[in-house]
Amino acid sequence: MMDPEKADDLKATALFQDLRDDEVAVLEHRIPTINVPAGRLIYSPEEPGAALFILKAGRVRLYRISPEGKSLTLGIVEPGGVFGEMALLSQGIHDSFAEALEDCTIWSLSARDVQDVLLANPQIARRLLGLIGERLTITERKLEDFAFKRVPARLATLLLELGRVTAEQQDGPVTLRARYTHQQLAEMVGSYRETVTKILNEFRQEGLIQVERGRIQLLDLAGLRRKASRS
């Protein structure tokens, strides 16, 4: 029996919004739902598995590990977002890690299901190609940030991203939805916990942020943007 709520949720995603109701109904039966607790890895490099994931609820961090053992956050996936698509280019092998930042509900598609959908719906193939191109652009920008920006700039960029601050948004405060330890933030920007603790204290003294009940509040968005733009 079809799950109308799940079918509606699938059609609400950007990837499947062009499908007819009957096509969504067929797809809905083929896509299992996975619940992943916060902190759990969804996939890792060299791990075969589902070729495509759609995030229904929660937040997912995509990252890589440098040869020196430091992690580099490539992006934060929001509900309705698609990830894991790069595995389609490497025969089902993922080239990065995907970690649940919050308790997540995820739909997964096998490579065969993705192939069937793309062959039957050229418009979805175009959307997926656009998504892959966008992901590559974001990855290149993140790698440039990692190579050329100092830790304060990388940390300010991350805080704005975690706070879902848009380019047009000017006013604060913005409270990060989840609690992050200094160690977690350090891993996201490829640094050390002690360094991140020092920089957060500097941000707090400058009035850029404050911490209440274990959650970080972004007080001065313009100031954080200035920090993020520095090399």
NUVOFI-296237 format. One record per residue (C-alpha): residue number from 1; residue in one letter; x, y negated, z negated. Coordinates in nm, 4 decimals, m for minus. Layout:
% NUVOFI-296237
NUM:A:X:Y:Z
...
END
This chain:
% NUVOFI-296237
1:M:0.0000:0.0000:0.0000
2:M:0.1258:m0.3449:0.0898
3:D:0.2283:m0.5840:m0.1861
4:P:0.0688:m0.9148:m0.0748
5:E:0.2768:m1.1227:m0.3156
6:K:0.6018:m0.9707:m0.1939
7:A:0.4954:m1.0142:0.1700
8:D:0.4160:m1.3813:0.1079
9:D:0.7481:m1.4322:m0.0684
10:L:0.9377:m1.2738:0.2215
11:K:0.7627:m1.4913:0.4768
12:A:0.8411:m1.7985:0.2673
13:T:1.2162:m1.7410:0.3135
14:A:1.3837:m1.9326:0.5944
15:L:1.5068:m1.6126:0.7576
16:F:1.1649:m1.4503:0.8001
17:Q:0.9344:m1.7491:0.8350
18:D:0.8817:m1.6822:1.2078
19:L:0.7526:m1.3277:1.1588
20:R:0.3872:m1.2435:1.2103
21:D:0.1899:m1.1056:0.9153
22:D:0.1931:m0.7528:1.0582
23:E:0.5704:m0.7663:1.1078
24:V:0.6205:m0.8835:0.7508
25:A:0.3956:m0.6032:0.6284
26:V:0.6156:m0.3444:0.8018
27:L:0.9315:m0.5043:0.6675
28:E:0.7952:m0.5268:0.3132
29:H:0.7770:m0.1471:0.2866
30:R:1.1409:m0.1095:0.3928
31:I:1.2948:m0.3590:0.1502
32:P:1.3514:m0.2324:m0.2036
33:T:1.3512:m0.4702:m0.4998
34:I:1.6576:m0.4695:m0.7265
35:N:1.6815:m0.6245:m1.0724
36:V:2.0346:m0.7269:m1.1690
37:P:2.1188:m0.8551:m1.5206
38:A:2.3308:m1.1665:m1.5691
39:G:2.7033:m1.0997:m1.5453
40:R:2.6682:m0.7875:m1.3304
41:L:2.8414:m0.7550:m0.9919
42:I:2.6049:m0.7016:m0.7007
43:Y:2.8835:m0.6043:m0.4618
44:S:3.2602:m0.6328:m0.4273
45:P:3.5163:m0.6139:m0.1432
46:E:3.5666:m0.2849:0.0355
47:E:3.2350:m0.1650:m0.1014
48:P:2.9919:m0.0249:0.1550
49:G:2.6248:m0.0804:0.0886
50:A:2.3316:m0.2971:0.1833
51:A:2.4203:m0.5372:0.4614
52:L:2.1943:m0.8217:0.3575
53:F:2.0450:m0.9503:0.0335
54:I:1.7669:m1.2015:m0.0272
55:L:1.7476:m1.3663:m0.3675
56:K:1.3939:m1.3837:m0.5050
57:A:1.4782:m1.5127:m0.8539
58:G:1.7923:m1.6104:m1.0435
59:R:2.1254:m1.7437:m0.9189
60:V:2.4199:m1.5627:m0.7597
61:R:2.7834:m1.6668:m0.7434
62:L:2.9883:m1.5707:m0.4373
63:Y:3.3644:m1.5675:m0.4886
64:R:3.6988:m1.4280:m0.3795
65:I:4.0129:m1.3350:m0.5697
66:S:4.3456:m1.4836:m0.4586
67:P:4.6626:m1.2714:m0.4346
68:E:4.7666:m1.4371:m0.7626
69:G:4.4527:m1.3078:m0.9325
70:K:4.2626:m1.6376:m0.9502
71:S:3.8982:m1.6475:m0.8467
72:L:3.7601:m1.9014:m0.5988
73:T:3.3889:m1.9734:m0.5966
74:L:3.2594:m1.9899:m0.2395
75:G:2.9021:m2.0819:m0.3217
76:I:2.6037:m2.0522:m0.5529
77:V:2.2977:m1.8842:m0.3989
78:E:1.9584:m2.0197:m0.5024
79:P:1.6190:m1.8390:m0.4862
80:G:1.5148:m1.7823:m0.1257
81:G:1.8773:m1.7747:m0.0155
82:V:2.0424:m1.4978:0.1831
83:F:2.3860:m1.3516:0.1107
84:G:2.5996:m1.0543:0.2052
85:E:2.5527:m1.1357:0.5736
86:M:2.9284:m1.1348:0.6398
87:A:2.9251:m0.7569:0.5953
88:L:2.7419:m0.7406:0.9282
89:L:3.0644:m0.8584:1.0937
90:S:3.2814:m0.5971:0.9245
91:Q:3.0728:m0.2814:0.9533
92:G:2.9090:m0.2942:0.6141
93:I:3.2160:m0.3853:0.4085
94:H:3.1873:m0.6988:0.1975
95:D:3.4740:m0.9502:0.1952
96:S:3.3923:m1.1156:m0.1373
97:F:3.2308:m1.0606:m0.4761
98:A:2.8696:m1.1408:m0.5605
99:E:2.7932:m1.1890:m0.9309
100:A:2.4564:m1.2515:m1.0970
101:L:2.4882:m1.5771:m1.2925
102:E:2.1386:m1.5234:m1.4313
103:D:1.9039:m1.2259:m1.4432
104:C:1.8244:m1.1769:m1.0749
105:T:1.5547:m1.0169:m0.8628
106:I:1.6917:m0.9263:m0.5209
107:W:1.5648:m0.7686:m0.2001
108:S:1.8162:m0.5645:m0.0019
109:L:1.8222:m0.4562:0.3617
110:S:2.0323:m0.1807:0.5116
111:A:2.2381:m0.2431:0.8251
112:R:1.9870:m0.0365:1.0229
113:D:1.6928:m0.2432:0.8980
114:V:1.8752:m0.5655:0.9839
115:Q:1.9543:m0.4325:1.3309
116:D:1.5908:m0.3367:1.3934
117:V:1.4668:m0.6772:1.2782
118:L:1.7202:m0.8684:1.4883
119:L:1.6490:m0.6679:1.8031
120:A:1.2753:m0.7200:1.7650
121:N:1.2973:m1.0891:1.6712
122:P:1.5553:m1.3009:1.8578
123:Q:1.4549:m1.6086:1.6569
124:I:1.5670:m1.4353:1.3364
125:A:1.8970:m1.3450:1.5050
126:R:1.9498:m1.7137:1.5812
127:R:1.8710:m1.8091:1.2228
128:L:2.1137:m1.5473:1.0905
129:L:2.3890:m1.6661:1.3246
130:G:2.3304:m2.0184:1.1972
131:L:2.3555:m1.8917:0.8398
132:I:2.6836:m1.7128:0.9113
133:G:2.8247:m2.0274:1.0724
134:E:2.7180:m2.2359:0.7742
135:R:2.8731:m1.9885:0.5314
136:L:3.2032:m1.9954:0.7207
137:T:3.2050:m2.3755:0.7126
138:I:3.1400:m2.3784:0.3366
139:T:3.4122:m2.1191:0.2819
140:E:3.6644:m2.3234:0.4791
141:R:3.5768:m2.6347:0.2769
142:K:3.6120:m2.4456:m0.0510
143:L:3.9508:m2.3108:0.0547
144:E:4.0619:m2.6644:0.1430
145:D:3.9438:m2.7869:m0.1984
146:F:4.1346:m2.5071:m0.3677
147:A:4.4502:m2.5872:m0.1707
148:F:4.4470:m2.9662:m0.1876
149:K:4.2339:m3.0785:m0.4837
150:R:4.3447:m3.0861:m0.8436
151:V:4.1494:m2.9034:m1.1113
152:P:3.9511:m3.2129:m1.2322
153:A:3.8148:m3.2667:m0.8792
154:R:3.7302:m2.8989:m0.8398
155:L:3.5597:m2.8895:m1.1794
156:A:3.3526:m3.2024:m1.1070
157:T:3.2456:m3.0504:m0.7742
158:L:3.1438:m2.7284:m0.9496
159:L:2.9422:m2.9079:m1.2195
160:L:2.7483:m3.1012:m0.9547
161:E:2.6843:m2.7771:m0.7677
162:L:2.5717:m2.5899:m1.0780
163:G:2.3438:m2.8813:m1.1652
164:R:2.1843:m2.8640:m0.8200
165:V:2.2634:m3.2306:m0.7709
166:T:2.1762:m3.3452:m0.4190
167:A:2.3810:m3.5972:m0.2227
168:E:2.1043:m3.8555:m0.2602
169:Q:2.0431:m3.8071:m0.6315
170:Q:2.1739:m4.1006:m0.8334
171:D:2.0289:m4.0781:m1.1823
172:G:2.1057:m3.8493:m1.4741
173:P:2.0985:m3.6735:m1.7008
174:V:2.0942:m3.3316:m1.5375
175:T:2.1186:m3.0283:m1.7655
176:L:2.2757:m2.7108:m1.6305
177:R:2.0141:m2.4360:m1.6450
178:A:2.2503:m2.1684:m1.7701
179:R:2.5140:m2.1720:m2.0418
180:Y:2.8676:m2.1326:m1.9146
181:T:3.1735:m2.0576:m2.1245
182:H:3.4954:m2.2442:m2.0589
183:Q:3.6412:m1.9155:m1.9385
184:Q:3.3645:m1.8734:m1.6809
185:L:3.4099:m2.2286:m1.5541
186:A:3.7854:m2.1744:m1.5346
187:E:3.7372:m1.8624:m1.3253
188:M:3.5042:m2.0502:m1.0915
189:V:3.7618:m2.3195:m1.0172
190:G:4.0668:m2.0965:m1.0177
191:S:4.2279:m2.2361:m1.3314
192:Y:4.2951:m2.1534:m1.6958
193:R:4.0527:m2.1847:m1.9862
194:E:4.2794:m2.4227:m2.1765
195:T:4.3030:m2.6532:m1.8753
196:V:3.9273:m2.6590:m1.8238
197:T:3.8657:m2.7241:m2.1944
198:K:4.1014:m3.0242:m2.1798
199:I:3.9328:m3.1656:m1.8683
200:L:3.5817:m3.1173:m2.0077
201:N:3.6856:m3.3088:m2.3185
202:E:3.8163:m3.5879:m2.0956
203:F:3.4892:m3.5902:m1.8992
204:R:3.2979:m3.6122:m2.2272
205:Q:3.5123:m3.8993:m2.3570
206:E:3.4565:m4.0869:m2.0296
207:G:3.0792:m4.0472:m2.0659
208:L:3.0438:m3.8207:m1.7640
209:I:2.9006:m3.5240:m1.9547
210:Q:2.7893:m3.4120:m2.2957
211:V:2.7164:m3.0741:m2.4476
212:E:2.3940:m3.0048:m2.6342
213:R:2.3032:m2.6651:m2.7787
214:G:2.5677:m2.4987:m2.5676
215:R:2.4446:m2.6496:m2.2399
216:I:2.6320:m2.9073:m2.0353
217:Q:2.4478:m3.2279:m1.9447
218:L:2.5671:m3.4344:m1.6496
219:L:2.5245:m3.7960:m1.7577
220:D:2.7043:m3.9953:m1.4874
221:L:2.6469:m3.8381:m1.1453
222:A:2.8198:m4.1188:m0.9577
223:G:3.1232:m4.0861:m1.1831
224:L:3.1366:m3.7113:m1.1280
225:R:3.1139:m3.7652:m0.7524
226:R:3.4099:m4.0008:m0.7711
227:K:3.6043:m3.7363:m0.9627
228:A:3.5044:m3.4718:m0.7095
229:S:3.6234:m3.6791:m0.4155
230:R:3.9760:m3.7238:m0.5453
231:S:4.2610:m3.5076:m0.4286
END
